[in-house]
């Protein structure tokens, strides 16, 4: 059984530690847990490992957020991975900082990465793990906030939250989405 876990983010050092790149950070922690290294490949960087006997592909797309769907579709087709074995990790302005929310389907909620995936896959019925980044910005400053770096208080808690999200992602692989949602949502 194969799984594709995709951490959304933007390539380049200027984006590395931004709120919008939390998907990349969680993907890196998952790869570390699997003792797998990222290699440059088609549409991004891929780490491949096993978790409890299941093959797990961890992807950080290099397509920039607005074209994430192309990378997801390519790897689903190349590796013959069914939609129910795909998990997308993304940031979410609507959730308080560090809040974990896994869902089986849903809208893009204005997120350009999810919007691209929805358009390319022609469905919203895939698992997504949302990392709350809060909405602590003034009117008209959303882009600066999302592409800004973590504040001191957030930075102190970030490692523990990334660890929790990594565990939830691997729970999705082994225990399934229903059990994972019950165990992790809101925590």
N, C-alpha and C positions, 0 to 999 in steps of 0.2 A: 504494500500500500504506500502511495506517495502523497506528500503534502507540499504545498507551496505557501510559504509565509512571506509576505511582501511588506517591508517597512517603507513607507512613503517619505520622501525628502527631496532636497535639491542638491546636485553635485556642486562641488567647489568649496574652497576653504572659507569664503565669506558667509556661507550658510551653515557651516559645520555645527556650531553650537546654538543655533536658533530654535525657537519654539516649533517652527514648521518642520524641523528635521528630527523630531522625536521618534518618528518611525524608523529612521536609520539607527538611532541610538539603541532602540529596543532590538532591532534586527542584529546589531553587533553583539548584544548581550546573549541573545539566543545562540548565535554562532559560537560564542565563547563557551557557553554551557555544553554545546554539542562537540566541543573541541574541534571545530571546523574553521578553516580560513577562507576569507573572501578572495576570489579570483576575478579578474576582469573577463567579461564574456559579452555576449550579445545583449544589448539593452541594459547593461549595468554590471553589478558585482554580485557574484553568487557564492554562497557557502553551502556545502552539502554534508549532511551528517545523518546519523541514525538516532532515533529516540524510541526506546522500548521496542526495537525491532521494526520500526517504521522509518522509511526514507523521508527526510525532511530537506527541502530546498529552501534556502533563505535568500531572498532577493532584495537588493537595494537598487532600484532603477536609476539609470543615469539620464533619463529622458526629460528631466525637470518635471515638476508636479503636474503641469497641464497636459502632459502626454503619457502619464503613468499607465493608462489602459493598454497602450501598445506593448509595453514590456510584459504586463500580466498575461495578455492574450498569447503572445509569442511563447512564453514558457509553459503555459497551460497546454498549448498544442504540441510543442516540442516534446514535453515529458508525458503527454497524455494524462493530465491531472484533471479529474472532474471538479466542477464548480464547488461541490460540497466539501472538497479538500483544500480550498483556498481560504486564506485568512489575510486580510489587509489591515495593517496597523497605521493609524493616522492621528493627527492632532485634532482637537475639538474645542472651539471657542465657547460653546454653550455649556461646558462642564467645568466645575471648579478645578483648580490646579490639582493634578495627580489623580483625579477620579478615573476609575476604570469602568468602561461600559462596553460589553461585547453584545453584538446583535447579530441575528441571522440574516437580516435584510434591512433595507431602509433607503431613504433619500440621500442625496449628496450633501444636504444641509449647507449648501453654498461652498463646499470644499472642492477646489478645482481638481485635485487628484481623484477623488471619488467620482466627480462629474465625468472625467475622462474614462474611468473604468466602466461606469454605467453606459456611456455612449458606445465604447468599443465592444463590450461584452453583450450589449443590448439587454441588460437585466440589472436589477438592483438586489437580486436574491443571492448574495454571497456574504460570508461572515466578515465582520469588521470589528476591530478592537480600537476603541476611541480612547485617547489619552487627553484628559482635560487640561487645557492650558489657561482657562478662565478668560474673561473678557475685560481685563483691567486696563482699558485705554480710553482716551478721550475721543469724542466724535471726529470721524475722518482720519483717525490714526491707526486703523485696523492693520493695514499692510505693514506699517512700521513695527507694530506690536508683534505680529506673527513672525516677521523676519528679524525680530530683535532677540537679544540673548536673555537668558534667565536672570532674574534678580537674585540677590544674595540668599533670601529665605528659600526660594525655589531651588536654587543650586544645592543647598544643604540637604534637601529632601529628595533630590533627583535620583541619586543612586539606588535608594530603597524602592522608589516607585518603578524605576526601570527593571529592577529585579522582579518585582511583583508582576509586571506586564510580561516579562519573559516566561515566568512560571505559568501564567494564564495562557500564553500562546502554546506552550508545550502541553498543557492540559487539553487544549483544543485538539491536538494531534492524538492524544491517547484516550481521553475520556469523552470526547465529543463536545459539541457546542452547548447542548442543553445542560449537561453536568457542569461545564465550565462556567456558564452564565450563573448558575445557582451558587457555585462556590466563590466566584470572584467579583461579580458585578457590584459596584458601589464601594468596594473595599480599597 
